[in-house]
Amino acid sequence: MKKIILSILLTVFFSITTFSQVTLEHSYTTNGNNNFPKTYAFFTDSGINYYTMDEDLNQVLLYNSSHVLFKTINLNPGINYSIQYIYLITDKLFYSDSKIEFIVVSRDIIGGNPNKMTLFNEDGINLFEFGDRWEAYAVKNSNLGYKLIVATDKEDPNLYDIYSLAGTLSIEQQGVLSKTQFFSFPNPTSNKISFTTDLENGNTTNLEIFDINGKKVLEKNMTVIENKIEIDVTNLNSGIYIYKLNGRSNKFIKE
């Protein structure tokens, strides 16, 4: 009996000790869809930073590692437009002037106009217009820089554009990028689909595809080319599928 009580006490003690290592630093409130995948944090030369957004005021607010507000960015996405999503907050991916830059997707809140994707910097300056696009991803192109992929997302037909970027990222920024930029395109697809990976070009990896009920419908060893693999899924039935690649998983839609 004493051993049982001692075991319970030790379990409680270690549980409390373990839990006490988790300390709440700060809580934020953000109004908007934010970015996808959601990270809420980004790195610059000064270290980790955080952000919130307000789609009603078309503002992005930046905070330092001590959770102190250091920048309020007022954006002008256009008349009747409201900011919806934020992608790729960095400081040197697009331009080397060390100003924080990010891609914003805005929608027409009145209706009738297409979505709008815009590259802004921390001064609220419009640096580039991508047109009617909804998703944005960056993929490392070996040691030659990065590729930017912007897509319409779930439109018929689905369209996507590829841009070359001459910028650079720190090791910390590359780490965040490799963890969040795991996606498939075009998505939905009716025939061929590409999956991104952080494996080096020429490496082989095992791709598994499951239907929504968990049944494996395809498995194949693939060779990585330009940080992605491509496969033909024409023979799959229409529906939602889950794919596993290099220990990670995500979903795609087969039309």
DOVEXPA-316359 format. One record per atom (N, C-alpha, C, CB): z, x, y. Coordinates in steps of 0.05 Angstrom, whole numbers, padded with zeros to 5 digits, always signed. Last residue first. Glycine has a CB too. Layout:
N
ZXY;...
END
This chain:
255
-01171-00213+00322;-01184-00239+00329;-01202-00248+00306;-01201-00235+00355;-01110-00186+00311;-01137-00186+00301;-01149-00213+00307;-01138-00179+00270;-01063-00153+00351;-01074-00179+00344;-01103-00175+00335;-01073-00199+00368;-01007-00110+00335;-01033-00115+00347;-01043-00142+00337;-01054-00092+00341;-00945-00074+00344;-00961-00097+00335;-00988-00097+00348;-00946-00123+00342;-00910-00017+00316;-00917-00035+00338;-00935-00057+00327;-00931-00019+00362;-00870+00041+00298;-00885+00017+00292;-00890+00000+00318;-00871+00000+00271;-00863+00107+00271;-00859+00088+00292;-00877+00063+00286;-00866+00100+00320;-00875+00147+00234;-00847+00139+00237;-00842+00118+00258;-00830+00162+00242;-00931+00152+00238;-00914+00175+00245;-00885+00166+00251;-00925+00189+00269;-00939+00084+00242;-00953+00109+00245;-00933+00131+00254;-00976+00107+00266;-00950+00018+00224;-00931+00040+00224;-00946+00067+00224;-00912+00038+00200;-00964-00046+00251;-00973-00021+00241;-00951+00000+00244;-00999-00011+00256;-00971-00114+00240;-00952-00093+00247;-00963-00067+00235;-00923-00100+00237;-01011-00168+00266;-01006-00147+00246;-00986-00126+00258;-01032-00133+00237;-01032-00235+00271;-01015-00213+00282;-01009-00194+00260;-00989-00225+00295;-01101-00256+00261;-01072-00259+00261;-01058-00235+00273;-01062-00264+00233;-01157-00261+00217;-01146-00264+00244;-01116-00268+00242;-01160-00288+00259;-01162-00212+00164;-01162-00239+00174;-01150-00240+00202;-01146-00258+00156;-01201-00152+00162;-01175-00165+00163;-01178-00194+00174;-01155-00150+00181;-01250-00128+00168;-01245-00143+00143;-01218-00157+00143;-01247-00126+00119;-01247-00098+00215;-01264-00121+00214;-01257-00139+00190;-01293-00112+00212;-01220-00053+00229;-01204-00075+00218;-01220-00100+00216;-01178-00079+00234;-01228+00015+00229;-01243-00010+00229;-01226-00031+00215;-01271-00007+00216;-01192+00061+00271;-01198+00049+00245;-01212+00022+00249;-01171+00046+00229;-01172+00122+00301;-01188+00097+00303;-01194+00087+00275;-01213+00102+00319;-01120+00157+00334;-01135+00152+00310;-01149+00125+00314;-01118+00153+00284;-01106+00207+00385;-01107+00179+00375;-01122+00179+00349;-01121+00161+00396;-01112+00257+00410;-01086+00243+00410;-01087+00214+00402;-01073+00246+00437;-01164+00273+00396;-01157+00267+00424;-01132+00249+00425;-01181+00253+00438;-01153+00253+00332;-01174+00263+00349;-01168+00254+00378;-01203+00253+00340;-01122+00259+00270;-01118+00255+00298;-01140+00268+00314;-01090+00265+00307;-01141+00227+00211;-01141+00252+00226;-01140+00246+00255;-01166+00269+00220;-01103+00189+00162;-01122+00191+00184;-01119+00218+00198;-01116+00168+00205;-01096+00154+00102;-01091+00179+00116;-01112+00183+00137;-01090+00203+00096;-01078+00085+00098;-01099+00105+00098;-01089+00130+00112;-01124+00095+00112;-01072+00018+00079;-01058+00044+00082;-01079+00066+00080;-01036+00047+00060;-01064-00052+00087;-01081-00029+00090;-01063-00004+00092;-01099-00031+00115;-01028-00091+00079;-01056-00099+00075;-01074-00075+00078;-01064-00120+00096;-00965-00108+00057;-00982-00086+00064;-01011-00093+00058;-00974-00059+00050;-00929-00162+00082;-00946-00152+00061;-00964-00130+00071;-00963-00175+00048;-00900-00185+00123;-00890-00160+00112;-00907-00149+00089;-00863-00163+00104;-00921-00228+00148;-00902-00234+00127;-00891-00209+00113;-00914-00252+00106;-00960-00209+00181;-00935-00219+00194;-00914-00225+00174;-00942-00244+00210;-00983-00150+00146;-00987-00176+00159;-00960-00186+00169;-01000-00196+00139;-00987-00080+00161;-00974-00102+00147;-00981-00128+00161;-00944-00098+00145;-01012-00015+00153;-01014-00040+00167;-01004-00063+00150;-01044-00045+00176;-01002+00054+00161;-00997+00031+00145;-00999+00006+00163;-00969+00032+00131;-01026+00120+00162;-01025+00094+00176;-01021+00071+00156;-01051+00090+00192;-01005+00186+00163;-01009+00162+00146;-01005+00137+00162;-00988+00162+00123;-01043+00240+00190;-01020+00223+00189;-01026+00198+00173;-01011+00215+00218;-01063+00307+00206;-01067+00282+00191;-01041+00266+00191;-01077+00288+00162;-01087+00343+00264;-01066+00336+00245;-01073+00310+00230;-01038+00334+00258;-01126+00344+00303;-01132+00357+00277;-01110+00351+00256;-01134+00386+00281;-01082+00346+00359;-01109+00342+00348;-01113+00357+00322;-01130+00349+00369;-01013+00331+00347;-01034+00348+00357;-01061+00341+00344;-01027+00378+00353;-00981+00268+00359;-00988+00290+00342;-01011+00306+00354;-00996+00279+00314;-00970+00223+00387;-00963+00248+00401;-00968+00272+00382;-00934+00248+00410;-01019+00171+00388;-00999+00187+00375;-00994+00213+00390;-01007+00193+00345;-01050+00106+00391;-01043+00131+00403;-01021+00145+00386;-01033+00127+00432;-01103+00076+00356;-01074+00079+00358;-01067+00106+00370;-01060+00075+00330;-01157+00031+00363;-01147+00058+00365;-01117+00057+00368;-01160+00074+00388;-01202-00010+00325;-01178-00008+00342;-01168+00021+00340;-01156-00027+00332;-01260-00052+00314;-01246-00026+00313;-01222-00026+00332;-01266-00003+00321;-01258-00116+00315;-01269-00096+00296;-01253-00070+00296;-01298-00091+00303;-01231-00147+00350;-01245-00161+00329;-01257-00142+00309;-01267-00178+00342;-01166-00145+00382;-01191-00132+00374;-01204-00149+00352;-01187-00104+00364;-01122-00156+00440;-01132-00160+00413;-01159-00146+00407;-01136-00190+00408;-01131-00090+00449;-01112-00108+00436;-01111-00134+00451;-01084-00095+00434;-01171-00031+00436;-01165-00056+00452;-01147-00074+00435;-01191-00070+00460;-01106-00001+00425;-01126-00013+00443;-01154-00012+00430;-01126+00003+00471;-01036+00007+00419;-01062+00004+00407;-01081-00008+00427;-01060-00013+00381;-00983+00056+00432;-00996+00030+00435;-01023+00031+00420;-01000+00023+00464;-00936+00089+00462;-00944+00085+00434;-00957+00057+00433;-00920+00087+00414;-00907+00115+00506;-00935+00109+00505;-00946+00108+00477;-00951+00130+00521;-00853+00128+00501;-00860+00101+00510;-00890+00095+00507;-00853+00098+00539;-00848+00180+00483;-00832+00159+00470;-00841+00131+00477;-00803+00163+00477;-00881+00210+00515;-00887+00209+00486;-00872+00187+00472;-00882+00236+00473;-00856+00203+00565;-00883+00193+00560;-00889+00190+00530;-00903+00211+00573;-00808+00229+00558;-00808+00201+00564;-00835+00189+00557;-00800+00195+00593;-00829+00281+00551;-00812+00269+00531;-00811+00239+00534;-00784+00280+00532;-00854+00291+00599;-00871+00289+00575;-00855+00276+00552;-00880+00317+00566;-00809+00294+00632;-00828+00272+00636;-00846+00268+00611;-00845+00277+00661;-00786+00341+00612;-00772+00316+00610;-00790+00292+00613;-00750+00315+00632;-00826+00378+00625;-00819+00374+00597;-00805+00347+00593;-00802+00397+00586;-00868+00349+00676;-00847+00366+00667;-00842+00361+00637;-00821+00363+00684;-00939+00344+00682;-00914+00331+00678;-00893+00352+00669;-00916+00308+00658;-00997+00344+00726;-00979+00357+00706;-00954+00340+00704;-00973+00386+00713;-01065+00321+00738;-01037+00326+00744;-01022+00339+00721;-01024+00301+00752;-01116+00303+00732;-01113+00332+00734;-01083+00340+00738;-01130+00344+00756;-01142+00255+00689;-01122+00262+00709;-01117+00292+00708;-01095+00247+00703;-01196+00211+00678;-01185+00238+00674;-01165+00244+00697;-01208+00259+00674;-01195+00144+00652;-01196+00163+00675;-01185+00190+00667;-01180+00151+00699;-01226+00090+00621;-01213+00116+00617;-01217+00134+00642;-01225+00130+00592;-01215+00020+00615;-01228+00043+00629;-01212+00068+00623;-01230+00038+00659;-01229-00039+00577;-01211-00018+00585;-01227+00006+00596;-01193-00009+00562;-01229-00109+00561;-01242-00086+00573;-01222-00064+00580;-01258-00094+00599;-01241-00160+00515;-01221-00142+00526;-01235-00117+00536;-01199-00134+00505;-01285-00216+00533;-01277-00192+00517;-01255-00176+00530;-01302-00174+00512;-01223-00242+00536;-01245-00242+00517;-01271-00239+00533;-01246-00267+00500;-01159-00210+00543;-01181-00226+00553;-01204-00224+00534;-01189-00217+00582;-01117-00176+00529;-01119-00203+00517;-01139-00221+00531;-01092-00216+00517;-01124-00131+00578;-01103-00143+00561;-01108-00172+00554;-01077-00140+00574;-01153-00095+00609;-01150-00123+00619;-01128-00137+00603;-01176-00138+00617;-01128-00028+00621;-01141-00049+00605;-01135-00076+00617;-01131-00048+00576;-01132+00042+00629;-01124+00016+00641;-01141-00006+00628;-01129+00017+00672;-01111+00105+00613;-01125+00082+00602;-01114+00057+00616;-01121+00080+00571;-01118+00171+00631;-01106+00146+00638;-01123+00124+00627;-01103+00144+00669;-01104+00234+00602;-01123+00212+00604;-01107+00187+00612;-01139+00207+00578;-01086+00299+00626;-01080+00273+00615;-01103+00254+00619;-01055+00262+00628;-01095+00368+00608;-01087+00347+00626;-01083+00321+00612;-01109+00344+00648;-01106+00403+00567;-01126+00400+00588;-01119+00379+00608;-01153+00394+00575;-01080+00411+00521;-01070+00426+00544;-01088+00423+00568;-01066+00455+00538;-01087+00346+00497;-01081+00373+00490;-01069+00388+00514;-01107+00388+00479;-01080+00300+00536;-01105+00310+00525;-01102+00340+00519;-01129+00305+00544;-01034+00248+00533;-01038+00276+00537;-01063+00285+00522;-01014+00293+00528;-01044+00186+00564;-01044+00201+00538;-01050+00230+00544;-01065+00188+00519;-01017+00130+00596;-01026+00157+00599;-01023+00171+00571;-01010+00173+00620;-01035+00062+00612;-01022+00082+00594;-01034+00110+00600;-01026+00074+00564;-01030-00004+00634;-01037+00024+00641;-01021+00042+00623;-01031+00030+00671;-01056-00071+00640;-01040-00051+00626;-01049-00023+00634;-01043-00055+00596;-01090-00100+00674;-01063-00110+00670;-01045-00090+00656;-01065-00135+00654;-01141-00105+00725;-01131-00094+00701;-01101-00101+00699;-01134-00063+00701;-01186-00110+00769;-01172-00130+00753;-01164-00119+00726;-01190-00155+00749;-01177-00047+00804;-01189-00073+00799;-01173-00092+00783;-01216-00069+00787;-01154-00001+00818;-01166-00001+00792;-01180-00028+00786;-01145+00004+00770;-01149+00037+00877;-01151+00010+00866;-01166+00011+00839;-01166-00009+00886;-01103+00085+00904;-01127+00079+00888;-01126+00050+00878;-01129+00099+00864;-01063+00088+00942;-01078+00112+00935;-01104+00107+00920;-01061+00131+00919;-01029+00059+00992;-01048+00052+00971;-01066+00076+00965;-01065+00027+00978;-00964+00078+01007;-00992+00082+01013;-01009+00075+00988;-00998+00110+01022;-00910+00078+01004;-00923+00052+01003;-00952+00054+01009;-00910+00034+01023;-00888+00127+00997;-00890+00118+01025;-00904+00090+01027;-00906+00138+01041;-00892+00137+00944;-00866+00129+00954;-00866+00121+00983;-00846+00152+00950;-00957+00108+00927;-00937+00129+00928;-00912+00120+00941;-00948+00154+00942;-00995+00067+00880;-00981+00071+00905;-00964+00097+00904;-00962+00047+00911;-01051+00040+00851;-01034+00064+00851;-01022+00067+00879;-01050+00089+00842;-01059-00026+00826;-01061-00008+00848;-01042+00016+00843;-01053-00022+00874;-01092-00083+00802;-01077-00059+00795;-01082-00037+00815;-01086-00049+00766;-01092-00153+00803;-01098-00129+00818;-01080-00106+00809;-01095-00134+00848;-01123-00212+00776;-01101-00193+00779;-01111-00168+00793;-01090-00186+00751;-01167-00255+00817;-01159-00240+00793;-01135-00222+00798;-01183-00222+00784;-01152-00319+00847;-01160-00291+00849;-01152-00276+00824;-01149-00278+00875;-01130-00369+00835;-01158-00368+00842;-01169-00339+00844;-01163-00381+00868;-01064-00372+00866;-01084-00378+00845;-01112-00375+00854;-01079-00406+00835;-01018-00357+00891;-01030-00382+00899;-01050-00391+00878;-01044-00379+00926;-01005-00308+00872;-00985-00329+00867;-00996-00356+00876;-00960-00323+00882;-01041-00261+00838;-01044-00280+00860;-01025-00304+00855;-01074-00289+00862;-01005-00203+00818;-01019-00227+00812;-01021-00245+00837;-01007-00242+00789;-01006-00132+00806;-00999-00155+00822;-01015-00179+00814;-01003-00149+00853;-00981-00073+00781;-00999-00095+00775;-00988-00119+00791;-00999-00102+00744;-00979-00006+00802;-00968-00033+00804;-00989-00053+00797;-00958-00037+00833;-00961+00060+00786;-00981+00040+00785;-00968+00012+00785;-00999+00043+00759;-00934+00112+00828;-00932+00093+00807;-00954+00072+00809;-00904+00079+00807;-00900+00171+00852;-00924+00153+00851;-00921+00135+00827;-00950+00170+00850;-00866+00213+00896;-00864+00195+00873;-00887+00175+00875;-00836+00180+00873;-00895+00274+00915;-00886+00247+00923;-00886+00229+00898;-00904+00235+00946;-00917+00322+00902;-00889+00318+00894;-00878+00291+00904;-00872+00340+00905;-00971+00330+00907;-00955+00333+00931;-00925+00327+00927;-00966+00314+00952;-01009+00326+00867;-00990+00348+00865;-00973+00351+00890;-01005+00374+00860;-01023+00263+00836;-01026+00281+00858;-01004+00302+00857;-01026+00266+00885;-01012+00243+00783;-01037+00236+00797;-01043+00255+00820;-01035+00207+00808;-00965+00268+00766;-00985+00261+00747;-01012+00256+00760;-00976+00237+00731;-00921+00281+00796;-00943+00299+00797;-00966+00292+00778;-00934+00328+00792;-00881+00243+00792;-00884+00256+00818;-00908+00274+00819;-00859+00271+00825;-00879+00175+00765;-00877+00204+00762;-00880+00216+00790;-00900+00215+00743;-00881+00117+00731;-00868+00128+00754;-00865+00158+00749;-00841+00114+00760;-00915+00081+00696;-00919+00110+00701;-00907+00120+00727;-00948+00117+00699;-00918+00015+00724;-00924+00034+00702;-00923+00062+00713;-00952+00028+00690;-00894-00049+00735;-00895-00022+00745;-00899-00004+00720;-00868-00014+00760;-00913-00117+00751;-00907-00095+00732;-00909-00068+00745;-00927-00097+00708;-00917-00150+00798;-00907-00160+00772;-00898-00138+00753;-00929-00176+00759;-00920-00169+00866;-00919-00148+00846;-00906-00158+00821;-00904-00124+00857;-00964-00219+00891;-00937-00211+00885;-00936-00191+00863;-00919-00236+00877;-01010-00241+00942;-01004-00226+00917;-00975-00219+00915;-01022-00201+00915;-01022-00263+00991;-01016-00281+00969;-01011-00267+00942;-01039-00301+00966;-01056-00204+01010;-01047-00231+01018;-01045-00249+00993;-01067-00243+01038;-01031-00144+00978;-01052-00162+00987;-01042-00190+00994;-01075-00164+00967;-00990-00109+00968;-01010-00113+00947;-01033-00131+00955;-00997-00125+00922;-00955-00068+00999;-00974-00089+01009;-00995-00093+00988;-00986-00081+01037;-00886-00052+00994;-00913-00051+00984;-00930-00074+00996;-00914-00052+00954;-00834-00011+01013;-00847-00037+01018;-00877-00035+01012;-00842-00045+01048;-00783+00021+00981;-00812+00022+00985;-00823-00006+00989;-00827+00036+00961;-00727+00056+00995;-00737+00028+00992;-00766+00028+01000;-00720+00009+01010;-00689+00108+00968;-00715+00100+00979;-00720+00070+00974;-00738+00117+00967;-00639+00117+00949;-00650+00137+00968;-00677+00130+00979;-00652+00164+00954;-00579+00092+00926;-00605+00085+00936;-00616+00106+00955;-00605+00057+00949;-00545+00125+00875;-00546+00120+00904;-00575+00114+00912;-00535+00145+00920;-00535+00142+00824;-00539+00113+00829;-00537+00106+00858;-00518+00098+00813;-00538+00194+00815;-00511+00184+00822;-00511+00155+00828;-00499+00200+00845;-00591+00203+00810;-00575+00204+00785;-00546+00195+00790;-00575+00233+00775;-00619+00154+00857;-00616+00181+00845;-00597+00180+00821;-00605+00201+00866;-00666+00100+00860;-00638+00110+00861;-00637+00137+00847;-00619+00090+00846;-00711+00058+00895;-00707+00082+00879;-00678+00092+00883;-00727+00104+00886;-00744-00004+00894;-00721+00011+00904;-00715+00034+00884;-00696-00007+00907;-00799-00038+00918;-00789-00021+00896;-00767-00004+00907;-00812-00004+00883;-00820-00104+00938;-00806-00079+00943;-00800-00065+00917;-00780-00084+00959;-00837-00157+00948;-00856-00135+00943;-00844-00108+00949;-00882-00140+00959;-00801-00197+00950;-00804-00182+00975;-00825-00160+00972;-00777-00169+00983;-00806-00217+00899;-00808-00236+00921;-00813-00221+00948;-00782-00252+00923;-00799-00175+00865;-00826-00186+00867;-00829-00205+00890;-00834-00199+00841;-00766-00119+00868;-00763-00146+00878;-00790-00158+00883;-00745-00147+00904;-00739-00070+00823;-00760-00081+00839;-00753-00110+00847;-00787-00081+00823;-00707-00006+00812;-00708-00035+00809;-00732-00045+00826;-00681-00048+00818;-00697+00057+00779;-00711+00040+00798;-00705+00011+00792;-00741+00045+00797;-00671+00125+00776;-00673+00097+00767;-00688+00080+00787;-00645+00086+00761;-00676+00193+00753;-00675+00173+00774;-00678+00145+00761;-00696+00178+00796;-00659+00260+00734;-00664+00232+00727;-00660+00214+00751;-00645+00224+00704;-00684+00314+00775;-00670+00303+00752;-00677+00274+00747;-00640+00306+00757;-00716+00335+00813;-00688+00333+00820;-00671+00322+00797;-00684+00316+00844;-00767+00331+00794;-00755+00358+00794;-00726+00357+00800;-00769+00375+00815;-00758+00269+00758;-00772+00285+00778;-00759+00313+00776;-00770+00273+00807;-00762+00214+00712;-00754+00242+00718;-00771+00253+00741;-00755+00259+00693;-00736+00147+00707;-00758+00166+00708;-00747+00193+00718;-00781+00156+00727;-00720+00082+00681;-00712+00109+00690;-00737+00127+00690;-00690+00121+00671;-00739+00035+00661;-00721+00033+00683;-00712+00061+00694;-00697+00017+00675;-00770+00021+00616;-00754+00045+00615;-00732+00045+00637;-00771+00070+00618;-00808-00022+00577;-00788-00020+00598;-00772+00005+00595;-00770-00045+00598;-00878-00007+00565;-00851-00012+00556;-00830-00008+00578;-00845+00005+00532;-00878-00043+00624;-00878-00047+00595;-00891-00022+00583;-00893-00073+00588;-00835-00054+00682;-00857-00041+00668;-00856-00047+00638;-00857-00011+00672;-00819-00117+00714;-00816-00088+00710;-00839-00077+00693;-00790-00082+00697;-00819-00170+00728;-00824-00164+00700;-00820-00134+00693;-00852-00172+00693;-00763-00184+00772;-00791-00179+00766;-00794-00172+00737;-00803-00158+00783;-00710-00157+00800;-00724-00183+00800;-00753-00178+00796;-00719-00197+00827;-00650-00127+00776;-00678-00124+00783;-00693-00150+00780;-00692-00102+00766;-00589-00097+00784;-00603-00123+00782;-00631-00119+00792;-00588-00144+00799;-00549-00050+00746;-00569-00057+00766;-00579-00086+00762;-00593-00037+00764;-00488-00015+00739;-00505-00038+00731;-00524-00044+00754;-00487-00063+00724;-00461+00047+00715;-00471+00030+00736;-00487+00007+00725;-00487+00046+00757;-00433+00070+00671;-00435+00084+00697;-00442+00065+00720;-00457+00105+00695;-00391+00060+00618;-00409+00046+00636;-00409+00061+00663;-00401+00017+00640;-00386+00103+00564;-00375+00096+00591;-00396+00084+00608;-00364+00122+00604;-00367+00118+00502;-00388+00103+00516;-00376+00093+00542;-00399+00080+00499;-00323+00139+00478;-00343+00158+00488;-00365+00145+00504;-00354+00175+00466;-00295+00098+00456;-00286+00107+00483;-00305+00128+00494;-00258+00119+00481;-00315+00091+00406;-00324+00073+00426;-00317+00083+00454;-00312+00045+00422;-00288+00133+00379;-00317+00133+00381;-00327+00116+00403;-00330+00125+00355;-00235+00115+00384;-00243+00141+00394;-00273+00143+00399;-00234+00163+00376;-00238+00066+00357;-00231+00067+00386;-00240+00093+00398;-00201+00063+00390;-00251+00086+00307;-00269+00066+00320;-00264+00066+00350;-00265+00038+00308;-00208+00118+00295;-00234+00131+00298;-00254+00112+00312;-00245+00140+00271;-00168+00078+00292;-00166+00100+00311;-00193+00113+00316;-00147+00122+00300;-00186+00044+00251;-00183+00034+00278;-00183+00056+00299;-00157+00017+00281;-00183+00081+00209;-00209+00069+00216;-00208+00058+00244;-00215+00046+00196;-00128+00093+00209;-00147+00115+00215;-00174+00103+00223;-00151+00133+00190;-00108+00043+00194;-00101+00055+00220;-00120+00077+00228;-00072+00066+00219;-00130+00038+00143;-00137+00018+00164;-00132+00030+00191;-00122-00008+00160;-00105+00081+00117;-00134+00080+00118;-00143+00061+00141;-00147+00071+00092;-00052+00064+00120;-00060+00089+00133;-00090+00089+00137;-00051+00114+00117;-00055+00019+00088;-00047+00016+00116;-00056+00040+00132;-00017+00012+00119;-00068+00044+00039;-00086+00024+00050;-00080+00021+00080;-00082-00004+00036;-00024+00076+00030;-00050+00089+00033;-00070+00070+00046;-00061+00098+00006;+00016+00039+00025;+00017+00057+00048;-00010+00070+00052;+00038+00079+00043;+00000+00017-00024;+00000+00000+00000;+00000+00017+00025;+00024-00019+00000;
END
